[in-house]
Amino acid sequence: MDDEQKCEFKSHHKVKTIILNAISYNEYEKITNLNSAKDILDSLRVTHEGNTQVKETKALALIQKYESFNMEEEEIIETMFSRFLTLVAVLKVLDKSYTIVDHAKKIIRSLPKK
């Protein structure tokens, strides 16, 4: 090996070691047969983020949950608002965000009549 190949080899194994030290044993068992750091990262990415189709399906389910969001019986406003903010944050991560005006209207409509 020349110096460049040695450096690349060393960097690859350093990245692989960092990844393996950062994951749980259950995750390790899933990727133990993969050789390269890129293959490991790609496998973990698909497992935890999903592919494009999975992301779109998650987004559609969350949009439906957003549209049908209501305050539950005997729920206090703080709890309802916390649930709402969690839902909005996940939608934002999936690039399905609404405007602040939409959020305000949704919260007002989700409050009970009483």
N, C-alpha and C positions, 0 to 999 in steps of 0.2 A: 504494500500500500504506500502511496505517496502521501505527503503531508496533508494535502487537501482532502483525500479520502479518509484519512485518520480523523481529521477534524469533523468531517461530516458524520462519520460513524460514532464519534464521541458525543456529538450534539444530539443525534438520533436517540442514543441510549439514555442520555440525560433527560430528554423530553419524555421518553417512555417510562423511565423510573419515576418522574414527577407525577405522571398520570396514574400509574399503578399505586403510588403511595396516597393519592388523593381519593381513591374510590373505596367502596366497601368490599368486603369479601364476596358478597353475592354478585356484585358487578364484576369483580375480578374473574369469577367463575365463568361469566358469560363471554369474556374477551380473552381468556387465557390461550386460546388457539391462534390468535391473531399475532402477526409478526411485527408489523410496522406501527409506529406511533400514529400515522395518518389513518390506518385501518381501525385502530383502537378508537381514535377520536370520532371517525365517521360512524362507527357502531354505536358509541355512546350517544352521539347526536341523534341518530335515528331512534334509539330507544327512548330518549327523554324528550325530544322535541317532536319526533315523528317526521314523516316526509311531507311534501306539499299537500297531498290529498288528506292526510291525517290532520294537519294544521287547519285546513279549510273546513273539515268536518267539525273540529273543535270550535272553530270560530262561529259556524252556523248554529251550533248548540248553544253557545254563549249569547249570541245575538237573540235567539229565541228566549233565553232566560232573562235577558235584559228587557226585552219587549213585554214579557209577562210579569215583570218584577212588581211585587206588592208587599206592603207591610203585613206581617203575619199577626194573627190574633194574639193578644197579650204580649206583644213584642214592644219593647221601648224604642224610642226614636234613635237613640245612640246605637243600639244593636242593628236596627234596620239600616242606618246610614253606614255602619261598618261593613255590613254585607254588600251594600251597594258599591262602596269604594273598592272592595276586593274584586267584585265583578268588573268594574270599570278598568281597574289596573290590569286584569288578565286580558280584557279586550284590547287594551292599548298595546300590550306585548304582542298580540297577534295582528297588529296593525288594523284593528277594527274599532277605531275610536269615534266617539260622538263629540259634539260641541258642549260647552258648559251650559248653554241655553237648553240643549236637549236634556242634559242631566237634571237641571232645575225643574223642567217640566215633568220629567219622569218621576222625580221625588214627590212633587206636589200631587201628581195623579195617583201615586202609590199609597198615599196616606188614607187612612179610613175616614169615612164620612163624619164619624163622631168626634 
